[in-house]
Amino acid sequence: MSETDENASKRGSHGIAVATPSPQPAPPPKPLVAFNRLELNTILKLYGRMVADGEWRDYAIDLMSERAVFSVFRHSSEMPLYRIEKNPKLARRQGAYSVVATGGMILKRGHDLAQVLKVLEKKKHLRLIDA
């Protein structure tokens, strides 16, 4: 197509130039909620201990516009055993962090991630004693 053909195609049926609408700029993407480095370090410490004990085997991190989720699996093909969630909208109310079991029951919720994760640690006070 030559330059004159392009100019002709931009003109209306009466030879009057028609302005083509410029494309609208895309709206900026919504920011994602994510775990910061300290939060992720706290979660991965617990995850490492549980993997060493043979309790957990896999994990997944989901970053969404309203919350971030760290899911823990015993087998990668199953539903997650636990979900560690960060929801900043709840920070002033019940707390931004929560641990959710497989059935959707919230095991613990709070403002301090380390305190919330204590619900997942094994009970150390139960031991087998030889008689």
N, C-alpha and C positions, 0 to 999 in steps of 0.2 A: 504494500500500500504506500503510495507516495504522500508527500507532505500536503499536496493540494487535496488528495482524497480524504486525508484525516480532517482537514479543515472543513471540507464539505460535509463530512459525516457529523461534525459538531454543530452544524447549522440546522435550523428548522426547515420546514417545507417552503418557507418564503425567503430563504436565504439569510435570515436573521440569526446571529450567533446565539446559541443557547448555552447557558452556564451549566456544567455538569456538577452535581453535588459532590463535594469532597467527602471522603470517608470519615466518619466520626471516630475520634480516638477511643480506643478500648478503655473501659473503666479500670482503674488500678485494681490488681487482685487483692482479695481480702487477706489480711495477715493470718498466718497459721499460729496456733498455740503449740509451743514446743517445750520440752524439758530443757532447763539450762544445764550447764556442765556439772554443777554441784548436785543437782537433783539426779541426774543420770548416773553420777558416780555413786551416790547412795543406793540407788536401785540396783546397779550392777554389782556392788559389793554383796548384797543379799542374794542376787541371782547366782553369783559365782559360788557362794557357800552352798546353796541348794543344788547346784549342778554337781559339786564335789560330793555331796551326800547322796546323789542319785535320784533326787526328788523331781527335779526339773530338767528338761532337755532342750527346749527351744523357746524363742521369744519373738515378738513382733512389736514394732513401734508404729503407731498410727498418729499422724498429725492432721488435725482437722481445724476448722475455723473457730469452733467453740471449745474444744478440749483436745488434750493429748492423752494417748492411751498406750501403756506398756503392757502387753499381754504375755502371759507365761503359759507354756504348754508342757505337758508330760510327753506327748507324742505330737509331732507337727501336723498330723492329719486330723487331730481331734479339736474339739472346742477348747478355748483357753481355760486352765484351772482357775486363774485369777487375772483380774485386770487392775492395774494401778493407774488411776486416772487423775489428771490435773485439769480442773475446770476453774479458770480465773473468775468467772461470774459468781461463784459461790464463796469466794475468798473472804468476804465480809460476813457471811452468814455462818454456815456449818464448817467452812474450811475448804480450801481449793483442792485438797488431796483426798482420795478415797480408794479403798481396796474393795473390789467387787468379786464375789464368788461366781462359780459357773452358772448357777440358777438366777443370777441377777441380784442376790441379796448383798447389801452393803455391809461388809464386816466391820469396817472402821472408817471414820471420816475425821479430818482435822486440819489444823493450820500448819503443823510441823510434819514434814514427810517422814523423818526418822521415827517419830512416835507412831505414825499411822502404819508403817511397815513392820512394827513389832508384832502385830497380829499374825504375821506370816512366819515368824521365827518359831523353831521347834521349842517345846517345853523342855528345859534342862533339868527340872527337878524330879522327873520320873526316871528311876534307874533300877536295874535288876540287881538285887543283892543276893549273894550266895549265902546259904545258911550253914 
